[in-house]
Amino acid sequence: MEDVVVIGYGQQKKSSVVSSLNTIGPAELNVKQRNLRNTLAGQIAGVIAVQRSGEPGNDAAAFYIRGQSSYAGGTSALVLVDGVPRSMDDIDVDEIESFTVLKDAAATAVYGAEGANGVVLITSKRGKTQKTTVNFSAQYSIVTPTRMPETLNSYDYLSLYNEA
């Protein structure tokens, strides 16, 4: 219960927090995905990630905290990376030290109307005094059809067309 939790513009002990928030660390986020929103699906209670397209390059999920609060206005959560508003699409999972989702009115009151749809607090990793280490990560995919249809030449096609 002595853990420190980042909330609003400060920190509190975990035992004194009375609002609804969830925090996950880099171990839970260590799933190689192209997009952070897709990685979060199923990781945090109350967070909904809906992927509406499987189109290459357009696979970012819609991200809601405790459902969609407005159909006419903005429905996206406020994302703060080290206290600065930023898009969640630009963040690499390997850069994240902690990921906190503030879900209810008591937790998001500090942010006013911008926090009405929930707030995501991301703390990035900091540099340390140590020997230089290099990490490399690569992803690739191969797309091939499962079967290729055999096509007719023009003479056979037109012959069968006339016969039909």
N, C-alpha and C positions, 0 to 999 in steps of 0.2 A: 504494500500500500504506500510505500515511499516513492514510487515512480513519479516522475514529473511529466505532465501533459501540457502540450502547447495549446493554448486557447486564446482566441481573440488576438489582442496585442500583448500577450504576456505568457506566463507559465503558472501552473498550480500543481499541488500534489494531487495524485489520482484519487485519494480518499475524500478530497473536498469538492470534487466536481459533481454537480447535481444535474447537469444537462446531458442530453443524448449525443454521444460522440463515439466514434470507433477509430482506432489507430491500428495500422498494420505496418510492418517493417519490410525491409528488402527481401527477407527470406520468403515471405508470402507472395511477393511480387515477382519473384525470379522465374517467370514463365516467359519464354521467348515468343513475343507477339510483335506484330508490326505497329500496333497501336496500344497505348496505355488503357484506353477505355475498354477495349476488348479483354485486356488482362484482368480488369476489375470485376467483370461479370461473375457473380457467384462468390466473391471474396468477402464482401461486407454486407451485413444485414441492413436492409432499407435502401440499398443502392440498386437501381435497375439500369441495365445496359441492354439496349435493343438494337440489333444489327439488322437493318432492313434491306441490305444489298450485299450480294456476293461478288459484285463487279470489281475487277482488279483495280486497286488504287482508290476505291470508293467504299472501303470496308470499315469506316469509323462508325462506332455505335452511338446511338442517341443515349445520353447519360442523364438520368433523373435521380434525385434524392427524395425518397418517400413519395414517389409518384409524380405525375404531371400536375402542377399547381394552377396553371393557366393555359387555356387553349388559344387565347387571343394575344397575350403578351409574351414576354420572354420566359422561357422555361428552363434555361440553362443555369447551372450552379455557378457560383462565384469561385474561381480557381485562383489561389494565391500561392505563388512559388517564392519562398523566402520573403513573404510579405508584399510581393509585387503581382498585380493581376496579369495573368498569362494564359494562353490557350493550352489545354491539356494535350493537344496533338503534337506539340513541339518538345515534349519531355521524354527523354529516354529512361527506361526503367532502371538502368544501371546507375543513373545519377541520383536516385531517390534514397534518402536516409530514413525518412518517416512519412507516412501518408495518413492524414487525419481527416475524417468527414464529420462536420458539424451538422446535425440533422434537425434539431427543434428550435423553437423561437428563443428559448433561454440561451442557447449556444450561439445563435446567429444575430442576436440583438445588437451586438457591437458594430455590425456591418450595415445596419439600417436596411433600406429597401433593396440594396444590392444583394443582401444575403437571404432574401425571401424564399429562394428556391434551394437553399442549402449552401454550405461553404465547404470547399476542399482546401485544406492546408497541406502543402507539400514542402518539406524541408530537404534541401539538396545536401549531398555529402560535402564535407569540408576537407581541405588539404591537411596532411599531417607531415611532421618532420620524420622522414624515413628514407630508406633507399628507394630509388626509382623502380617502379614495377610497371610492366606493360601487360595489359590484357587485350586479347583479340577475340572478337566474336563475329561470325559470319553466318548468313542465312542464304539459302538458295532454293529454288524450286524448278521442277521440270514439268511442263504441261504437254501431254501427248493425248491424242484421241484414243479411246478404247478400241475402236474399230473404224476402218476406213471403208466406205461403200465403194463398190466397183461400178464404174460408169460405162455407159455404152458409147461407141463412136457415133458420129453424126448419121451415117448411112443406116445403121441398125436402129437408132432412135426414130428416125423419120419413117422407116419401114414399119415399125411397130405402131407408130402414131397413125399412119394411114390405115393399118389393119384394124385398129381400134375404132 
